[in-house]
Amino acid sequence: MWNPNWLRPSPIIDHIKNQYRTGLRPDGCLGYHGTSIQTLQNVLETGVVPGVTGKENPTRFNRPHNGDLYFWPSDYEELDQNAIALAASYATAIAQSHALLQLLKLDATHDTYARAARNILRDSPEFQNEYMEMLGVSLDPSALQEYMRQAMQYKGVVIGINSYAQLKYHVVDVEPDDDGCRLETNGEGLPYHFIHGIEAMGPMEREFLDTLA
Protein backbone atom coordinates (compact mmCIF):
# COMPACT_ATOMS: atom_id res chain seq x y z
CA MET A 1 0.00 0.00 0.00
CA TRP A 2 1.42 3.35 -1.05
CA ASN A 3 1.94 6.06 1.57
CA PRO A 4 2.32 9.67 0.27
CA ASN A 5 4.58 10.41 3.25
CA TRP A 6 7.27 8.30 1.59
CA LEU A 7 7.85 11.14 -0.88
CA ARG A 8 8.62 13.60 1.93
CA PRO A 9 12.31 14.06 2.83
CA SER A 10 13.51 12.18 5.91
CA PRO A 11 16.79 10.51 6.89
CA ILE A 12 15.26 7.06 6.35
CA ILE A 13 13.76 7.80 2.95
CA ASP A 14 16.89 9.63 1.78
CA HIS A 15 19.06 6.65 2.77
CA ILE A 16 16.82 4.13 0.97
CA LYS A 17 16.78 6.30 -2.17
CA ASN A 18 20.56 6.74 -2.12
CA GLN A 19 21.22 3.03 -1.60
CA TYR A 20 18.90 2.15 -4.48
CA ARG A 21 20.64 4.63 -6.77
CA THR A 22 24.05 3.31 -5.73
CA GLY A 23 23.09 -0.35 -6.01
CA LEU A 24 24.82 -3.41 -4.63
CA ARG A 25 28.60 -3.34 -4.32
CA PRO A 26 31.07 -5.64 -2.55
CA ASP A 27 33.21 -2.87 -1.07
CA GLY A 28 32.25 -2.46 2.59
CA CYS A 29 29.54 -5.14 2.35
CA LEU A 30 29.14 -7.91 4.91
CA GLY A 31 26.67 -9.84 2.78
CA TYR A 32 23.31 -9.88 1.00
CA HIS A 33 19.79 -10.35 2.36
CA GLY A 34 16.80 -11.19 0.17
CA THR A 35 13.46 -9.62 1.04
CA SER A 36 10.31 -7.96 -0.31
CA ILE A 37 8.69 -4.61 -1.06
CA GLN A 38 6.55 -5.10 2.04
CA THR A 39 9.70 -5.30 4.15
CA LEU A 40 11.05 -2.11 2.56
CA GLN A 41 7.73 -0.44 3.34
CA ASN A 42 8.24 -1.49 6.95
CA VAL A 43 11.70 0.08 6.86
CA LEU A 44 10.26 3.34 5.52
CA GLU A 45 7.74 3.40 8.37
CA THR A 46 9.91 2.20 11.26
CA GLY A 47 13.53 2.60 10.19
CA VAL A 48 14.21 -1.10 10.81
CA VAL A 49 14.54 -4.23 8.65
CA PRO A 50 12.44 -6.56 10.84
CA GLY A 51 14.18 -9.84 10.00
CA VAL A 52 12.63 -13.01 11.42
CA THR A 53 9.25 -12.49 13.12
CA GLY A 54 6.67 -14.61 14.92
CA LYS A 55 9.07 -17.04 16.59
CA GLU A 56 7.37 -18.59 19.63
CA ASN A 57 10.38 -20.51 20.94
CA PRO A 58 13.44 -18.35 20.28
CA THR A 59 15.56 -19.92 23.05
CA ARG A 60 16.32 -23.20 21.25
CA PHE A 61 19.99 -23.74 20.45
CA ASN A 62 21.15 -22.36 17.09
CA ARG A 63 17.65 -21.34 16.05
CA PRO A 64 16.73 -17.88 14.77
CA HIS A 65 15.41 -15.33 17.22
CA ASN A 66 12.95 -12.60 16.33
CA GLY A 67 14.83 -9.84 14.53
CA ASP A 68 17.59 -12.07 13.10
CA LEU A 69 18.49 -11.72 9.41
CA TYR A 70 19.65 -14.47 7.06
CA PHE A 71 22.26 -13.38 4.55
CA TRP A 72 24.87 -14.69 2.13
CA PRO A 73 28.36 -13.39 2.90
CA SER A 74 30.25 -11.15 0.53
CA ASP A 75 33.17 -12.56 -1.44
CA TYR A 76 34.99 -9.63 -2.95
CA GLU A 77 37.20 -11.74 -5.23
CA GLU A 78 34.18 -13.30 -6.94
CA LEU A 79 32.37 -9.93 -7.23
CA ASP A 80 29.60 -11.50 -5.12
CA GLN A 81 27.62 -12.85 -8.07
CA ASN A 82 26.97 -16.21 -6.38
CA ALA A 83 25.99 -14.62 -3.06
CA ILE A 84 23.67 -12.16 -4.81
CA ALA A 85 22.07 -14.96 -6.85
CA LEU A 86 21.37 -16.97 -3.69
CA ALA A 87 19.92 -13.93 -1.94
CA ALA A 88 17.81 -13.16 -5.04
CA SER A 89 16.32 -16.67 -5.04
CA TYR A 90 15.42 -16.27 -1.36
CA ALA A 91 14.02 -12.80 -2.10
CA THR A 92 11.66 -14.16 -4.74
CA ALA A 93 10.19 -16.77 -2.38
CA ILE A 94 9.75 -14.17 0.36
CA ALA A 95 8.34 -11.52 -2.00
CA GLN A 96 5.71 -13.82 -3.47
CA SER A 97 4.55 -15.05 -0.06
CA HIS A 98 4.40 -11.47 1.27
CA ALA A 99 2.45 -10.34 -1.81
CA LEU A 100 -0.05 -13.18 -1.39
CA LEU A 101 -0.54 -12.33 2.29
CA GLN A 102 -1.08 -8.67 1.44
CA LEU A 103 -3.74 -9.65 -1.11
CA LEU A 104 -5.38 -11.78 1.61
CA LYS A 105 -5.21 -8.76 3.96
CA LEU A 106 -2.97 -10.60 6.43
CA ASP A 107 0.23 -9.50 8.15
CA ALA A 108 2.85 -9.95 5.45
CA THR A 109 5.77 -9.75 7.90
CA HIS A 110 4.60 -12.54 10.25
CA ASP A 111 6.91 -15.54 9.84
CA THR A 112 4.28 -18.23 10.48
CA TYR A 113 1.89 -16.70 7.94
CA ALA A 114 4.74 -16.30 5.44
CA ARG A 115 5.65 -20.01 5.69
CA ALA A 116 2.02 -21.01 5.08
CA ALA A 117 1.84 -18.66 2.09
CA ARG A 118 5.06 -20.12 0.63
CA ASN A 119 3.54 -23.59 0.92
CA ILE A 120 0.36 -22.45 -0.83
CA LEU A 121 2.41 -21.10 -3.72
CA ARG A 122 4.70 -24.14 -3.88
CA ASP A 123 2.52 -27.18 -3.16
CA SER A 124 -0.08 -28.98 -5.24
CA PRO A 125 -3.75 -27.82 -5.06
CA GLU A 126 -4.89 -30.64 -2.77
CA PHE A 127 -2.79 -29.21 0.06
CA GLN A 128 -3.76 -25.57 -0.44
CA ASN A 129 -6.98 -25.78 1.57
CA GLU A 130 -5.02 -27.06 4.57
CA TYR A 131 -2.69 -24.08 4.47
CA MET A 132 -5.57 -21.66 3.91
CA GLU A 133 -7.17 -23.05 7.08
CA MET A 134 -3.90 -22.36 8.91
CA LEU A 135 -4.24 -18.74 7.79
CA GLY A 136 -7.89 -18.66 8.86
CA VAL A 137 -9.03 -17.66 5.38
CA SER A 138 -11.81 -19.11 3.26
CA LEU A 139 -11.58 -18.28 -0.43
CA ASP A 140 -13.06 -19.57 -3.67
CA PRO A 141 -10.42 -21.67 -5.52
CA SER A 142 -10.61 -19.49 -8.62
CA ALA A 143 -10.07 -16.35 -6.51
CA LEU A 144 -7.08 -18.00 -4.81
CA GLN A 145 -5.58 -18.89 -8.18
CA GLU A 146 -5.92 -15.26 -9.30
CA TYR A 147 -4.23 -14.03 -6.11
CA MET A 148 -1.44 -16.54 -6.66
CA ARG A 149 -0.99 -15.35 -10.24
CA GLN A 150 -0.65 -11.76 -9.05
CA ALA A 151 1.71 -12.72 -6.21
CA MET A 152 4.04 -14.59 -8.55
CA GLN A 153 4.72 -11.40 -10.51
CA TYR A 154 6.92 -10.25 -7.61
CA LYS A 155 10.63 -11.10 -7.59
CA GLY A 156 11.81 -9.30 -4.43
CA VAL A 157 14.75 -7.08 -3.60
CA VAL A 158 18.28 -7.78 -2.41
CA ILE A 159 19.83 -5.48 0.16
CA GLY A 160 23.47 -5.31 1.12
CA ILE A 161 24.41 -5.26 4.81
CA ASN A 162 27.13 -2.82 5.80
CA SER A 163 30.22 -4.55 7.17
CA TYR A 164 30.04 -2.36 10.29
CA ALA A 165 26.97 -4.37 11.36
CA GLN A 166 29.28 -7.16 12.54
CA LEU A 167 30.78 -4.78 15.09
CA LYS A 168 27.37 -4.46 16.77
CA TYR A 169 25.78 -7.85 16.09
CA HIS A 170 26.93 -11.46 16.24
CA VAL A 171 27.29 -13.43 12.98
CA VAL A 172 26.70 -17.20 13.05
CA ASP A 173 26.81 -19.91 10.39
CA VAL A 174 23.38 -21.34 9.60
CA GLU A 175 24.41 -24.95 9.00
CA PRO A 176 27.76 -26.64 8.29
CA ASP A 177 26.71 -27.46 4.69
CA ASP A 178 25.02 -24.11 4.02
CA ASP A 179 26.71 -21.04 2.56
CA GLY A 180 24.37 -18.71 4.43
CA CYS A 181 24.84 -16.88 7.72
CA ARG A 182 22.58 -15.30 10.28
CA LEU A 183 22.95 -11.89 11.88
CA GLU A 184 21.73 -12.00 15.48
CA THR A 185 20.23 -8.60 16.30
CA ASN A 186 19.00 -9.34 19.84
CA GLY A 187 15.40 -8.84 18.78
CA GLU A 188 16.05 -5.38 17.35
CA GLY A 189 16.04 -6.05 13.62
CA LEU A 190 18.56 -4.20 11.46
CA PRO A 191 18.53 -0.37 11.61
CA TYR A 192 18.16 1.25 8.20
CA HIS A 193 21.58 2.89 8.23
CA PHE A 194 23.20 -0.56 7.93
CA ILE A 195 21.58 -1.06 4.49
CA HIS A 196 24.46 -1.01 1.98
CA GLY A 197 22.96 -1.02 -1.49
CA ILE A 198 19.58 -2.15 -2.84
CA GLU A 199 18.75 -3.96 -6.07
CA ALA A 200 15.26 -4.65 -7.42
CA MET A 201 14.88 -8.16 -8.83
CA GLY A 202 11.79 -7.55 -10.94
CA PRO A 203 9.63 -4.89 -12.64
CA MET A 204 7.17 -4.60 -9.74
CA GLU A 205 10.01 -3.81 -7.36
CA ARG A 206 11.67 -1.40 -9.80
CA GLU A 207 8.41 0.48 -10.25
CA PHE A 208 8.06 0.94 -6.48
CA LEU A 209 11.67 2.01 -5.93
CA ASP A 210 11.72 4.25 -9.03
CA THR A 211 8.71 6.11 -7.59
CA LEU A 212 10.68 6.74 -4.41
CA ALA A 213 13.82 7.79 -6.25
C-alpha positions, 0 to 999 in steps of 0.5 A: 500500500502506497503512503504519500509520506514516503515522498517527503524528505527524511533521513530514512527515505533519503538513505533508501533512495541513495542506496537504491541509486548506488546499487549493490557493491562488494566494497564495505559489504558484509553480505546480502539479504533477500526480502520484499517490497513489504519489508522495505515499506516497513523500513520506511515506516519504522527505520528497521529491517524486521528480520525473522518475526513470529518465533514462539520458541526463540531460546532453542539452540542455534535457532533464529530469534525474532529480529535475526536476518539471514544473509549470504556473505560477501566474497569480494574476489568473486564480485559477489555474483553467487551470493547475490544470486542466492539472496535473489532466489530467497528474495523471490520466495519471500516476496511472493509469499508477502504479496499473497498475504497482502492480497489476503489482507494478512500480516505480510511480515509474520513468519508463520503466515509467510511459511504457510503462504510459501507452501500455498504457492509451492505445493499442489492444489490438494494441500492448499486448503489445509494451508488456507485453514492455517491462515484462517481464510476461506476463499473460492479456488478461482479467486485464490488462483488469481491471487497466486498469479498476481503474487508470482509477478513479484521477484523481491529485492536484495539489500546489502548489509554494511560490514560495520553491522558485525561490530554491533551484532553477532554473525553465526553460520546457519548450517555446516553445509550451508553457505548462508549466515545469520545476523543476530540482532538481539530482537532489534532487527537491522537499523536502516543505516546498515543497508548497503545497497539495494537492487530490485529483482523484478519490474514490480520492485523497480516500479516501487523504488523508481517512484521513491527515487 
